[in-house]
Amino acid sequence: MSNPGSQHAAILHSLALVHRALRRSLDTIIRVTAAAIPGTERAGFSEFTERFARFLHVHHDGEEEIIFPELSAAAQRAAMPDLAAQVATWQADHVKLLGHLRDLETACASFRTGGPQEPVAKAAAEVRTLLFPHLDAEEATLNEAVLQKLMSDEQVESLSQAASKHGQQHGGGTVMMMYLHGLTNEEQTHFSTLPWFVRRVLMRWVWARGFRGCLKYAHNPSIAL
């Protein structure tokens, strides 16, 4: 997944980057909530956690609306019932995850305004218990050989563009900054082909202002683009 060449490898590489950023961000939330968070840091930590929740919502919505229907239909066409069943399992995982993600959002909103920290830690741990095996299963099942059996280069490219458009429309700068700061400098080069205005103006000046309170918790506090 780390060296995209074909369209099939490229979409898997994109998926892997999203998963890494999600894992790293959630691990940070769990690590930080293991100790008392000073009152002066409630706002910044809450913003970081809320952005993580939004990131996960947008990612899962994109899978539900775009990726999973296409995978399921392609699996049926390719007579791969096991894959179709696996996609149905992932969709069921999303339903379970959404409940725990709502708990995390509720606990975080309370914490931001002076509520207890323990519910945030508990909800984050419950999200991880479900999320990480779910991400692992997607990565173990979807590889380049499988995708090549399911879709042509053109179909994969269309799927990738649709997923990217969904992320831009529903996540915007809020999710993009969370995503970028969850990646290493090398991983961020995945976005080096974005327009200059996005990389040099929006990311560094406009979107960055809203992310300042989150930088302390970011996996990577810099943007290398």
Contacts in CASP RR format, 6 or more apart in sequence:
PFRMAT RR
TARGET T0000
AUTHOR 0000-0000-0000
METHOD contacts of the structure
MODEL  1
MSNPGSQHAAILHSLALVHRALRRSLDTIIRVTAAAIPGTERAGFSEFTE
RFARFLHVHHDGEEEIIFPELSAAAQRAAMPDLAAQVATWQADHVKLLGH
LRDLETACASFRTGGPQEPVAKAAAEVRTLLFPHLDAEEATLNEAVLQKL
MSDEQVESLSQAASKHGQQHGGGTVMMMYLHGLTNEEQTHFSTLPWFVRR
VLMRWVWARGFRGCLKYAHNPSIAL
1 9 0 8 1.000
1 12 0 8 1.000
1 13 0 8 1.000
1 15 0 8 1.000
1 16 0 8 1.000
1 139 0 8 1.000
2 13 0 8 1.000
2 16 0 8 1.000
3 9 0 8 1.000
3 13 0 8 1.000
4 10 0 8 1.000
4 12 0 8 1.000
4 13 0 8 1.000
4 14 0 8 1.000
6 144 0 8 1.000
6 148 0 8 1.000
6 153 0 8 1.000
7 153 0 8 1.000
7 156 0 8 1.000
7 157 0 8 1.000
7 160 0 8 1.000
8 144 0 8 1.000
8 147 0 8 1.000
8 148 0 8 1.000
8 151 0 8 1.000
8 153 0 8 1.000
8 156 0 8 1.000
9 144 0 8 1.000
10 156 0 8 1.000
10 160 0 8 1.000
11 147 0 8 1.000
11 156 0 8 1.000
11 159 0 8 1.000
11 160 0 8 1.000
11 163 0 8 1.000
12 142 0 8 1.000
12 143 0 8 1.000
12 144 0 8 1.000
12 147 0 8 1.000
13 190 0 8 1.000
14 160 0 8 1.000
14 163 0 8 1.000
14 190 0 8 1.000
15 138 0 8 1.000
15 139 0 8 1.000
15 142 0 8 1.000
16 139 0 8 1.000
17 179 0 8 1.000
17 183 0 8 1.000
17 187 0 8 1.000
17 190 0 8 1.000
18 59 0 8 1.000
18 179 0 8 1.000
19 135 0 8 1.000
19 138 0 8 1.000
19 139 0 8 1.000
20 182 0 8 1.000
20 183 0 8 1.000
20 187 0 8 1.000
21 55 0 8 1.000
21 178 0 8 1.000
21 179 0 8 1.000
21 182 0 8 1.000
21 183 0 8 1.000
21 219 0 8 1.000
22 52 0 8 1.000
22 55 0 8 1.000
22 56 0 8 1.000
22 59 0 8 1.000
22 131 0 8 1.000
22 135 0 8 1.000
23 132 0 8 1.000
23 135 0 8 1.000
24 182 0 8 1.000
24 219 0 8 1.000
25 48 0 8 1.000
25 52 0 8 1.000
25 55 0 8 1.000
25 178 0 8 1.000
25 182 0 8 1.000
25 219 0 8 1.000
26 52 0 8 1.000
26 124 0 8 1.000
26 127 0 8 1.000
26 128 0 8 1.000
26 131 0 8 1.000
27 128 0 8 1.000
28 48 0 8 1.000
28 217 0 8 1.000
28 218 0 8 1.000
28 219 0 8 1.000
29 48 0 8 1.000
29 49 0 8 1.000
29 52 0 8 1.000
29 120 0 8 1.000
29 124 0 8 1.000
29 217 0 8 1.000
30 121 0 8 1.000
30 124 0 8 1.000
30 125 0 8 1.000
30 128 0 8 1.000
32 45 0 8 1.000
32 217 0 8 1.000
33 117 0 8 1.000
33 120 0 8 1.000
33 121 0 8 1.000
33 124 0 8 1.000
34 121 0 8 1.000
36 117 0 8 1.000
37 45 0 8 1.000
37 117 0 8 1.000
41 216 0 8 1.000
42 111 0 8 1.000
42 112 0 8 1.000
42 114 0 8 1.000
43 112 0 8 1.000
43 213 0 8 1.000
44 213 0 8 1.000
44 214 0 8 1.000
44 216 0 8 1.000
44 217 0 8 1.000
45 111 0 8 1.000
45 217 0 8 1.000
46 108 0 8 1.000
46 109 0 8 1.000
46 111 0 8 1.000
46 112 0 8 1.000
47 210 0 8 1.000
47 213 0 8 1.000
47 214 0 8 1.000
48 178 0 8 1.000
48 213 0 8 1.000
48 214 0 8 1.000
48 217 0 8 1.000
48 218 0 8 1.000
49 104 0 8 1.000
49 108 0 8 1.000
49 120 0 8 1.000
49 124 0 8 1.000
50 105 0 8 1.000
50 108 0 8 1.000
50 109 0 8 1.000
51 174 0 8 1.000
51 175 0 8 1.000
51 177 0 8 1.000
51 178 0 8 1.000
51 211 0 8 1.000
51 214 0 8 1.000
52 178 0 8 1.000
53 101 0 8 1.000
53 104 0 8 1.000
53 105 0 8 1.000
53 108 0 8 1.000
54 171 0 8 1.000
54 174 0 8 1.000
54 175 0 8 1.000
54 178 0 8 1.000
55 171 0 8 1.000
55 175 0 8 1.000
55 178 0 8 1.000
55 179 0 8 1.000
56 97 0 8 1.000
56 101 0 8 1.000
56 127 0 8 1.000
56 131 0 8 1.000
57 101 0 8 1.000
58 166 0 8 1.000
58 167 0 8 1.000
58 170 0 8 1.000
58 171 0 8 1.000
58 175 0 8 1.000
60 94 0 8 1.000
60 97 0 8 1.000
60 98 0 8 1.000
61 166 0 8 1.000
61 170 0 8 1.000
62 163 0 8 1.000
62 166 0 8 1.000
62 167 0 8 1.000
62 170 0 8 1.000
63 90 0 8 1.000
63 94 0 8 1.000
64 91 0 8 1.000
64 94 0 8 1.000
65 166 0 8 1.000
66 159 0 8 1.000
66 162 0 8 1.000
66 163 0 8 1.000
66 166 0 8 1.000
67 159 0 8 1.000
67 163 0 8 1.000
68 87 0 8 1.000
68 90 0 8 1.000
68 91 0 8 1.000
70 151 0 8 1.000
70 155 0 8 1.000
70 159 0 8 1.000
71 83 0 8 1.000
71 87 0 8 1.000
71 150 0 8 1.000
72 84 0 8 1.000
72 87 0 8 1.000
72 88 0 8 1.000
74 150 0 8 1.000
74 151 0 8 1.000
74 155 0 8 1.000
75 81 0 8 1.000
75 83 0 8 1.000
75 84 0 8 1.000
75 87 0 8 1.000
75 150 0 8 1.000
76 84 0 8 1.000
77 150 0 8 1.000
78 149 0 8 1.000
78 150 0 8 1.000
80 149 0 8 1.000
80 150 0 8 1.000
83 141 0 8 1.000
83 146 0 8 1.000
83 150 0 8 1.000
86 137 0 8 1.000
86 141 0 8 1.000
89 137 0 8 1.000
90 134 0 8 1.000
90 137 0 8 1.000
90 138 0 8 1.000
93 130 0 8 1.000
93 134 0 8 1.000
96 130 0 8 1.000
97 127 0 8 1.000
97 130 0 8 1.000
97 131 0 8 1.000
97 134 0 8 1.000
100 123 0 8 1.000
100 126 0 8 1.000
100 127 0 8 1.000
100 130 0 8 1.000
101 127 0 8 1.000
103 119 0 8 1.000
103 123 0 8 1.000
103 126 0 8 1.000
104 120 0 8 1.000
104 123 0 8 1.000
104 124 0 8 1.000
104 126 0 8 1.000
104 127 0 8 1.000
106 119 0 8 1.000
106 123 0 8 1.000
107 119 0 8 1.000
107 120 0 8 1.000
107 122 0 8 1.000
107 123 0 8 1.000
108 120 0 8 1.000
110 116 0 8 1.000
110 119 0 8 1.000
111 117 0 8 1.000
111 119 0 8 1.000
111 120 0 8 1.000
147 156 0 8 1.000
151 159 0 8 1.000
167 175 0 8 1.000
173 202 0 8 1.000
173 207 0 8 1.000
174 207 0 8 1.000
176 203 0 8 1.000
176 207 0 8 1.000
177 203 0 8 1.000
177 207 0 8 1.000
177 208 0 8 1.000
177 210 0 8 1.000
177 211 0 8 1.000
177 214 0 8 1.000
178 211 0 8 1.000
178 214 0 8 1.000
180 188 0 8 1.000
180 191 0 8 1.000
180 203 0 8 1.000
180 220 0 8 1.000
180 223 0 8 1.000
180 225 0 8 1.000
181 211 0 8 1.000
181 214 0 8 1.000
181 215 0 8 1.000
181 218 0 8 1.000
181 219 0 8 1.000
181 220 0 8 1.000
181 221 0 8 1.000
181 223 0 8 1.000
182 218 0 8 1.000
182 219 0 8 1.000
182 220 0 8 1.000
183 190 0 8 1.000
183 219 0 8 1.000
183 220 0 8 1.000
184 219 0 8 1.000
184 220 0 8 1.000
185 220 0 8 1.000
185 222 0 8 1.000
185 224 0 8 1.000
188 220 0 8 1.000
188 223 0 8 1.000
188 224 0 8 1.000
188 225 0 8 1.000
189 224 0 8 1.000
189 225 0 8 1.000
191 199 0 8 1.000
191 225 0 8 1.000
192 199 0 8 1.000
192 225 0 8 1.000
194 225 0 8 1.000
199 225 0 8 1.000
203 223 0 8 1.000
203 225 0 8 1.000
204 223 0 8 1.000
208 223 0 8 1.000
211 218 0 8 1.000
215 221 0 8 1.000
END
